[in-house]
Amino acid sequence: MANAEVRVFAPGNPGRTALTGRTDAAGKFVFDADRDGLWSAEAGSTDYVARVMIRVGGEPQSQNWLSPFLLVGFLAVLLAIASVPPAARPNTGAQSLKGRDR
């Protein structure tokens, strides 16, 4: 929304406009937050209103490369394999050295 009117609301005070302005020709609007928290903003034109919530500060996001869902899925597969009795497992061609002459 190019040249839309923007209202920004500070954390803890959603009924009071903290800042107003207009979007640029590309529809972008930037503001400097003076404190951490959940900020909200709304931009409007004559026939459209857009609202957004922006979290400023707080705890940093984890950069874990291992998804909890992947880990749980992997563990479930391991448990499923471990619960199958050895007699029911398919023969993969691997032979045990137990009882063989060397």
C-alpha positions as semicolon CSV with decimal commas, in nm:
position;residue;x (nm);y (nm);z (nm)
1;M;0,000;0,000;0,000
2;A;0,187;0,299;-0,126
3;N;0,141;0,627;0,061
4;A;-0,091;0,467;0,319
5;E;-0,147;0,624;0,660
6;V;0,022;0,422;0,938
7;R;-0,048;0,417;1,312
8;V;0,187;0,241;1,554
9;F;0,088;0,125;1,903
10;A;0,342;0,063;2,181
11;P;0,351;-0,248;2,400
12;G;0,113;-0,232;2,696
13;N;-0,085;0,061;2,554
14;P;-0,281;-0,061;2,252
15;G;-0,542;0,215;2,275
16;R;-0,299;0,504;2,237
17;T;-0,122;0,583;1,911
18;A;0,252;0,607;1,975
19;L;0,355;0,712;1,626
20;T;0,196;0,804;1,294
21;G;0,335;0,831;0,943
22;R;0,296;0,721;0,584
23;T;0,433;0,434;0,382
24;D;0,674;0,513;0,100
25;A;0,607;0,458;-0,272
26;A;0,691;0,088;-0,229
27;G;0,450;0,051;0,065
28;K;0,724;0,030;0,329
29;F;0,726;0,195;0,670
30;V;1,010;0,187;0,926
31;F;1,008;0,304;1,286
32;D;1,250;0,293;1,579
33;A;1,113;0,107;1,881
34;D;1,221;0,260;2,210
35;R;1,150;-0,054;2,417
36;D;1,106;-0,429;2,394
37;G;0,764;-0,584;2,366
38;L;0,483;-0,662;2,127
39;W;0,421;-0,359;1,905
40;S;0,128;-0,332;1,666
41;A;0,079;-0,122;1,357
42;E;-0,197;-0,065;1,108
43;A;-0,179;0,087;0,764
44;G;-0,487;0,196;0,579
45;S;-0,606;0,337;0,254
46;T;-0,960;0,429;0,151
47;D;-1,063;0,066;0,089
48;Y;-0,807;-0,151;0,273
49;V;-0,658;-0,189;0,622
50;A;-0,356;-0,405;0,711
51;R;-0,258;-0,488;1,069
52;V;0,062;-0,644;1,194
53;M;0,215;-0,742;1,530
54;I;0,592;-0,700;1,572
55;R;0,792;-0,854;1,858
56;V;1,087;-0,636;1,953
57;G;1,362;-0,780;2,174
58;G;1,292;-1,069;2,404
59;E;1,472;-1,399;2,401
60;P;1,676;-1,472;2,089
61;Q;1,546;-1,745;1,863
62;S;1,721;-2,079;1,889
63;Q;1,953;-2,164;1,603
64;N;1,921;-2,541;1,649
65;W;1,976;-2,729;1,327
66;L;1,798;-3,036;1,466
67;S;1,422;-3,003;1,461
68;P;1,241;-3,149;1,764
69;F;1,001;-3,319;1,520
70;L;1,290;-3,485;1,339
71;L;1,440;-3,603;1,666
72;V;1,110;-3,749;1,792
73;G;1,049;-3,919;1,457
74;F;1,398;-4,070;1,455
75;L;1,355;-4,201;1,810
76;A;1,015;-4,351;1,721
77;V;1,171;-4,540;1,428
78;L;1,452;-4,670;1,650
79;L;1,202;-4,787;1,912
80;A;0,991;-4,958;1,646
81;I;1,294;-5,143;1,511
82;A;1,408;-5,242;1,859
83;S;1,065;-5,380;1,948
84;V;1,061;-5,628;1,656
85;P;1,175;-5,974;1,774
86;P;1,494;-6,097;1,601
87;A;1,309;-6,394;1,447
88;A;1,065;-6,159;1,272
89;R;1,337;-5,939;1,124
90;P;1,416;-5,994;0,755
91;N;1,742;-6,168;0,670
92;T;1,975;-5,906;0,526
93;G;2,249;-6,149;0,436
94;A;2,466;-6,052;0,730
95;Q;2,592;-6,355;0,919
96;S;2,691;-6,379;1,278
97;L;3,044;-6,487;1,359
98;K;2,913;-6,675;1,660
99;G;2,966;-7,050;1,624
100;R;3,169;-7,023;1,302
101;D;3,516;-7,163;1,260
102;R;3,783;-6,915;1,190
